Amino acid sequence: MAIATQPQLTLDEFLKLPETEPASDFINREIIQKPMPQGEHSLLQATLCETINGIAKSQKIALAFPELRCTFGGASIVPDVSVFRWDRIPKTPSGRIVNRFEIHPDWAIEILSPDQKLKKVLSKLLHCSRNDTELGWLINPEDESVLGIFPGQRVELYESADKLPILEGIELELTVEQVFGWLSLT
C-alpha cells in the first residue's frame, strides 16, 4: 500500500487530482491508496452487495454500492461497500442518481486486505462513526472476524456463530460463519 503524506494538501485540492487505480482515500490530511483487491476481498465485496441489494433494493429500503467515493466531514473515502438508506441517496432534480456523494454512508463496510494496516482501515470507519454513520463493519478474512463500529465509536468483536449487526430496516440475518462461508467454492 502506497502512502504519501502531503500535510499542505486540502480536501478541495485532493478532489481536483486525477482518480487513482485503485482508489485513494483522503483522511486526516493524508492520501492513502487502497490496495488492489484480491480474490477473497473481491468475492466478499460482490456477495455483500448482491445480498444486501437482493433484500433492500426492490423494497426501496437501501442500496449497497461497491467502491463509491463519499466526501464528508473533511475527508473523502472509498469504502469497500457503502450502504445508503433509499431516501438519503442523492438525486438530481429529475430523480436520477448523482455522481458525487457528498454525504456519509449509513453503513460502511471495509474488508481488510493482507497488506493493509488495521489502524488505517479502522480509522476510516471511526471517521464514519464520528460523522453519523449508523453502522460500520471491518471484515478481517485472516482471522475470520468482524468488528462492528457503532455510534459513539463503540466497537464490538464478532466471531464464529455470532449474529452480525445489520442496518436497521434491512431484514437480513447473517452470522460471521455465513459471511466467510461465501469464500468456499465447494
Disulfide bonds with the S-S distance in Angstrom:
none
